[in-house]
Amino acid sequence: TVERAPGGTPLRPAGTLWVTGDLKQMSDQWLVGVSMQGYGCSLAVGLGIPIPILDEQMAGFAGVSDDEIFTQVVDYGHDYPKGISRSLGQVSYAELKSGEITIDGHCIPTVPLSSMVRARQIAELLKQWIEGGTFMLGEPQMRLPSEMA
């Protein structure tokens, strides 16, 4: 089990989402090559996931704010390439979005790896597809193991 905040959000990585797609059919608007010092090359993928809000409980899960979502601070420039698995601290997404965090008394500038502007564009596009009937909601193809399931 993963330790959770009072609102139920996990304090450490708690799940994985597996997606598959045909790159030849994807829009290059949502695919961007990236490079991070110490980590290397990667691919940033814009992804929209419809979450049906069927009851109050699901609305509560989906409606958490950035100060209720936490992540671990990891040194991708030093620790990651050497296979060292450790957290330098825990911060909320609100702290990350503020532009700086404090770790061991040092102010560290932060830069997002995601874009709220693009996320909203993807959400709007997905909404249009669902309303237009070109994206059909269906049953999950495979369920991940979970205590909540």
C-alpha positions as CSV (number, residue, x, y, z in Angstrom):
1,T,0.0,0.0,0.0
2,V,1.1,3.6,-0.6
3,E,0.9,6.2,2.0
4,R,-1.9,8.8,1.2
5,A,-2.6,12.4,2.2
6,P,-5.8,13.1,4.2
7,G,-7.7,13.7,1.0
8,G,-6.7,10.3,-0.4
9,T,-4.1,11.4,-2.9
10,P,-0.9,9.2,-2.9
11,L,2.3,10.7,-1.4
12,R,4.5,8.5,-3.6
13,P,4.1,7.0,-7.1
14,A,1.1,4.7,-6.8
15,G,0.0,3.6,-10.3
16,T,0.9,3.3,-13.9
17,L,-1.2,4.1,-16.9
18,W,-0.5,2.0,-20.0
19,V,-1.4,3.4,-23.3
20,T,-0.8,2.3,-26.9
21,G,-1.1,4.2,-30.1
22,D,-0.2,4.4,-33.8
23,L,2.4,7.2,-34.2
24,K,1.7,7.3,-37.9
25,Q,-1.9,8.4,-37.2
26,M,-1.1,10.8,-34.3
27,S,-0.9,14.6,-34.8
28,D,2.6,15.9,-34.5
29,Q,1.0,18.8,-32.6
30,W,1.0,16.6,-29.5
31,L,4.4,14.8,-30.0
32,V,7.6,16.6,-29.1
33,G,11.1,15.4,-28.8
34,V,12.8,16.5,-25.6
35,S,16.2,16.2,-23.9
36,M,16.9,16.6,-20.2
37,Q,20.4,17.0,-18.9
38,G,21.5,13.9,-17.1
39,Y,18.5,11.9,-18.3
40,G,18.8,12.0,-22.1
41,C,16.3,12.0,-25.0
42,S,12.7,11.3,-24.5
43,L,9.3,12.0,-26.2
44,A,6.7,14.3,-24.7
45,V,3.2,13.0,-25.6
46,G,0.0,15.0,-25.2
47,L,-2.6,12.6,-23.9
48,G,-6.3,13.1,-23.1
49,I,-8.0,10.6,-20.8
50,P,-11.8,10.8,-20.4
51,I,-12.8,10.2,-16.8
52,P,-16.6,9.6,-16.4
53,I,-17.9,11.5,-13.4
54,L,-20.7,9.2,-12.4
55,D,-21.2,10.0,-8.7
56,E,-20.1,12.4,-5.9
57,Q,-17.2,10.2,-4.9
58,M,-15.7,10.2,-8.4
59,A,-16.2,14.0,-8.6
60,G,-14.3,14.3,-5.3
61,F,-11.4,12.2,-6.7
62,A,-11.3,14.2,-9.9
63,G,-11.6,17.6,-8.2
64,V,-8.5,17.7,-6.0
65,S,-6.5,20.9,-6.1
66,D,-2.7,21.3,-6.8
67,D,-2.0,21.7,-3.1
68,E,-3.5,18.3,-2.4
69,I,-1.3,16.5,-5.0
70,F,2.2,15.6,-4.0
71,T,5.3,14.3,-5.7
72,Q,8.9,13.4,-4.8
73,V,11.9,15.5,-5.8
74,V,14.4,13.4,-7.7
75,D,17.8,14.4,-9.0
76,Y,17.8,13.4,-12.6
77,G,21.2,15.0,-13.3
78,H,23.1,13.1,-10.6
79,D,21.2,10.2,-9.0
80,Y,19.2,8.9,-11.9
81,P,22.1,8.2,-14.3
82,K,23.9,6.3,-11.5
83,G,20.9,4.2,-10.6
84,I,20.4,5.9,-7.2
85,S,16.8,5.7,-6.0
86,R,16.1,8.4,-3.4
87,S,13.8,11.3,-2.8
88,L,15.3,14.7,-1.9
89,G,12.0,15.8,-0.5
90,Q,8.3,16.0,-1.1
91,V,6.4,18.9,-2.6
92,S,3.0,19.7,-3.8
93,Y,2.1,20.6,-7.3
94,A,1.1,24.0,-6.1
95,E,4.7,24.5,-4.8
96,L,6.1,23.3,-8.1
97,K,3.9,25.7,-10.0
98,S,5.0,28.6,-7.9
99,G,8.4,28.7,-9.7
100,E,10.6,27.6,-6.8
101,I,10.8,25.1,-4.1
102,T,13.0,24.9,-1.0
103,I,15.1,21.7,-0.5
104,D,17.6,21.5,2.4
105,G,17.4,25.3,2.9
106,H,18.2,26.1,-0.8
107,C,15.7,27.8,-3.1
108,I,15.5,25.8,-6.3
109,P,13.9,27.1,-9.5
110,T,11.2,24.9,-11.0
111,V,10.0,24.5,-14.6
112,P,7.0,22.4,-15.6
113,L,7.4,19.4,-17.8
114,S,3.7,19.8,-18.8
115,S,1.7,22.6,-20.3
116,M,-1.7,23.7,-18.8
117,V,-2.4,25.5,-22.1
118,R,-1.9,22.3,-24.1
119,A,-3.7,20.2,-21.5
120,R,-6.8,22.5,-21.9
121,Q,-6.5,22.3,-25.7
122,I,-6.4,18.5,-25.5
123,A,-9.3,18.4,-23.0
124,E,-11.4,20.6,-25.3
125,L,-10.6,18.5,-28.4
126,L,-11.5,15.3,-26.5
127,K,-14.7,16.8,-25.4
128,Q,-15.6,17.7,-29.0
129,W,-14.8,14.2,-30.1
130,I,-17.0,12.6,-27.4
131,E,-19.9,15.0,-28.1
132,G,-19.5,14.5,-31.8
133,G,-19.5,10.7,-31.5
134,T,-16.0,10.2,-33.0
135,F,-14.5,9.1,-29.7
136,M,-16.6,6.4,-28.0
137,L,-16.3,5.7,-24.3
138,G,-15.9,2.0,-23.6
139,E,-14.9,-0.5,-21.0
140,P,-11.2,-0.6,-19.9
141,Q,-9.2,-3.1,-22.0
142,M,-7.3,-4.2,-18.9
143,R,-7.6,-3.3,-15.2
144,L,-4.5,-2.6,-13.1
145,P,-4.1,-4.3,-9.8
146,S,-5.5,-2.1,-7.0
147,E,-6.8,-2.3,-3.5
148,M,-9.6,0.0,-4.6
149,A,-10.8,-2.3,-7.4
